[in-house]
C-alpha cells in the first residue's frame, strides 16, 4: 500500500514517528503491541495481535507492507482503508 505525502523522506519519517509516539503515549494506538523505529533507514516495524506492518518513508510517499494473520485476512480491505485514513491524517 502506498500513501502520498509532501516533503522529503526524512521530514515524513519525523512527522510519522512523532505522531505515532504521541498517540501511543495517550493510549490511542493500543492495537500496536510493539513498534521499532529505524532512524537510519527511515522506516518502522509495527506488530500487533494478528498483524505486522513494515513502514518505509521515501520522498513524497509512505510505503506500507501489511502482513495479516489468518483471522484478519477476510477483512483486509477494511483494515487497509482504516490504516490509509489514519496515516493520511498523521501526515497532513
C-alpha positions in Angstrom: 0.0 0.0 0.0 1.3 3.5 -0.9 0.2 6.8 0.7 1.2 10.1 -0.9 2.8 12.7 1.2 4.6 16.0 0.7 8.1 16.6 1.9 11.3 14.7 2.0 11.6 11.2 3.3 13.3 12.5 6.5 10.5 15.0 7.1 7.8 12.5 6.5 9.5 10.0 8.8 10.0 12.6 11.6 6.3 13.6 11.4 5.2 9.9 11.4 7.4 8.9 14.3 6.5 11.9 16.4 2.7 11.4 15.9 2.8 7.7 16.4 4.7 8.2 19.7 2.3 10.8 20.9 -0.8 8.7 20.1 0.7 5.6 21.7 1.5 7.6 24.9 -2.2 8.6 25.0 -3.3 5.0 24.6 -4.9 5.7 21.2 -3.0 3.0 19.3 -3.5 0.1 21.7 -3.7 -2.2 18.7 0.0 -1.8 18.2 1.8 -4.1 20.7 5.3 -3.1 19.8 6.9 -0.7 17.3 10.5 -0.4 16.4 11.8 2.7 14.6 14.8 2.6 12.3 16.0 6.2 12.1 18.8 5.5 9.7 16.5 3.6 7.3 13.6 6.0 7.8 11.3 3.0 8.5 9.4 1.3 11.2 8.0 -2.1 12.1 4.7 -2.3 14.0 3.5 -5.6 15.5 0.1 -6.3 16.9 -2.2 -9.1 17.5 -2.6 -10.8 14.1 -0.6 -8.4 12.1 2.8 -6.9 11.2 3.3 -3.6 9.3 6.5 -2.6 7.7 6.5 1.2 7.0 9.1 2.9 4.8 9.3 6.6 4.1 10.6 7.8 0.8 10.4 11.2 -0.9 6.7 12.0 -1.5 5.2 8.8 -0.1 5.0 6.2 2.6 5.1 2.5 1.7 3.3 0.0 3.9 3.7 -3.7 3.7 0.9 -5.1 5.8 1.0 -8.8 6.7 -2.2 -10.2 8.3 -2.8 -13.3 10.2 -5.4 -15.8 9.0 -8.3 -14.4 11.1 -7.8 -10.9 9.7 -7.3 -11.7 6.1 -11.1 -11.7 5.3 -11.3 -8.0 6.3 -8.1 -6.9 4.7 -9.8 -4.2 2.7 -11.4 -2.6 5.7 -8.1 -2.7 7.6 -6.2 -1.1 4.7 -8.8 1.7 4.4 -8.6 2.5 8.1 -4.8 2.5 8.0 -4.8 4.7 5.0 -7.1 7.2 6.6 -5.1 7.2 9.8 -1.8 7.7 8.0 -3.2 10.5 5.8 -4.3 12.3 9.0 -0.9 11.8 10.6 0.9 13.1 7.5 -1.4 16.0 6.8 
